[in-house]
Amino acid sequence: MSAVPNTFENVKAVILSAHKGTTSKEKVDFYNSWAENYDQDVAVLDYRAPCLAANSISSHFHGDREAAVLLDVACGTGLVAKQLKNHGFGHFVGVDGSEAMLEVARESGLYQDLKQVLLGEDPLPVQWENAFDVVVIVGALSVGQVPVCVVRDLCKSTKPGGYVCMTTRSNRDNLEYKASLDSELRQMEEEGLWTCVEVTQVKDWEKAVSEHEDGYISGAVYLYEKLQV
Ligand SMILES: C[S@@+](CC[C@H](N)C(=O)[O-])C[C@H]1O[C@@H](n2cnc3c(N)ncnc32)[C@H](O)[C@@H]1O
């Protein structure tokens, strides 16, 4: 981590450079190069998604927080587990495609287990089916990152009666992805796999970095409960 925080213009340039990468592999390579400065750079963007997701989980989870086991998908450096720990949760397993992001998460000491998985290409381990009290994915369900089909694996890994918490951006370049995510979430509800607990639309999600947007972009937090089968 560099001693002096980056300026907003520099962070913007770093993120726009990642838009050149189109495959999941290229995106993960970008995160490998960003890992060391990620936490302080996203603070410059006023990135609140980990806090908003943790608040949503915390306000609906009524079980034993110390005993609960949570799967943090696309965990990055560990910002989501850090927030959830403040709400009394203590057992985290993390997966991410970027080894360098995982290394920072490992150094945080927050996770019992961390695994490198390229979502959309590699499946989650079969022994994780119906295994977790909560599955959470923050900042990774968006165009060019984790494909929409992966939400079925998130549901599979959740215990019946457990929660799946997901976030996505609602800004211009992610609208098509978001529409397809919304449609898949609805389809899974119609199939009786889960039920929607709440969807929170957030106006000031994070600072805009694209050329055609300024101020803040909007986003959403989804919370679903897996149904008993
Ligand atoms: C914006 S960061 C979010 C990290 C963390 N959840 C947070 O909120 O700070 C996106 C993360 O998703 C991971 N990622 C993106 N696409 C992925 C994929 N297809 N498979 C696995 N990880 C992926 C990146 O490596 C990165 O760590």
The ligand as an SDF file (V2000), in Angstrom:
LIG
                    3D

 27 29  0  0  0  0  0  0  0  0999 V2000
  -14.7060   -4.8480   -7.0140 C   0  0  0  0  0  0  0  0  0  0  0  0
  -13.8530   -6.2430   -6.3710 S   0  0  0  0  0  0  0  0  0  0  0  0
  -14.9100   -6.6350   -4.9730 C   0  0  0  0  0  0  0  0  0  0  0  0
  -14.1470   -7.3150   -3.8920 C   0  0  0  0  0  0  0  0  0  0  0  0
  -14.9030   -7.3740   -2.5540 C   0  0  0  0  0  0  0  0  0  0  0  0
  -16.0650   -8.2150   -2.6610 N   0  0  0  0  0  0  0  0  0  0  0  0
  -15.2760   -5.9700   -2.1360 C   0  0  0  0  0  0  0  0  0  0  0  0
  -16.4730   -5.6390   -2.1550 O   0  0  0  0  0  0  0  0  0  0  0  0
  -14.3510   -5.2160   -1.8070 O   0  0  0  0  0  0  0  0  0  0  0  0
  -14.2730   -7.5550   -7.4930 C   0  0  0  0  0  0  0  0  0  0  0  0
  -13.5950   -8.8710   -7.1500 C   0  0  0  0  0  0  0  0  0  0  0  0
  -14.1630   -9.8710   -7.9820 O   0  0  0  0  0  0  0  0  0  0  0  0
  -13.1330  -10.7240   -8.4370 C   0  0  0  0  0  0  0  0  0  0  0  0
  -13.5920  -11.2920   -9.7120 N   0  0  0  0  0  0  0  0  0  0  0  0
  -14.0250  -10.6460  -10.8100 C   0  0  0  0  0  0  0  0  0  0  0  0
  -14.4060  -11.5220  -11.7530 N   0  0  0  0  0  0  0  0  0  0  0  0
  -14.2100  -12.7640  -11.2370 C   0  0  0  0  0  0  0  0  0  0  0  0
  -14.4120  -14.0880  -11.7060 C   0  0  0  0  0  0  0  0  0  0  0  0
  -14.9280  -14.3430  -12.9180 N   0  0  0  0  0  0  0  0  0  0  0  0
  -14.0950  -15.1190  -10.8860 N   0  0  0  0  0  0  0  0  0  0  0  0
  -13.5870  -14.8790   -9.6420 C   0  0  0  0  0  0  0  0  0  0  0  0
  -13.3710  -13.6610   -9.1460 N   0  0  0  0  0  0  0  0  0  0  0  0
  -13.6770  -12.6120   -9.9240 C   0  0  0  0  0  0  0  0  0  0  0  0
  -11.9090   -9.8300   -8.5880 C   0  0  0  0  0  0  0  0  0  0  0  0
  -10.7090  -10.5700   -8.5510 O   0  0  0  0  0  0  0  0  0  0  0  0
  -12.0890   -8.8870   -7.4070 C   0  0  0  0  0  0  0  0  0  0  0  0
  -11.4140   -9.3580   -6.2700 O   0  0  0  0  0  0  0  0  0  0  0  0
  1  2  1  0
  2  3  1  0
  2 10  1  0
  3  4  1  0
  4  5  1  0
  5  6  1  0
  5  7  1  0
  7  8  2  0
  7  9  1  0
 10 11  1  0
 11 12  1  0
 11 26  1  0
 12 13  1  0
 13 14  1  0
 13 24  1  0
 14 15  1  0
 14 23  1  0
 15 16  2  0
 16 17  1  0
 17 18  1  0
 17 23  2  0
 18 19  1  0
 18 20  2  0
 20 21  1  0
 21 22  2  0
 22 23  1  0
 24 25  1  0
 24 26  1  0
 26 27  1  0
M  CHG  2   2   1   9  -1
M  END
$$$$
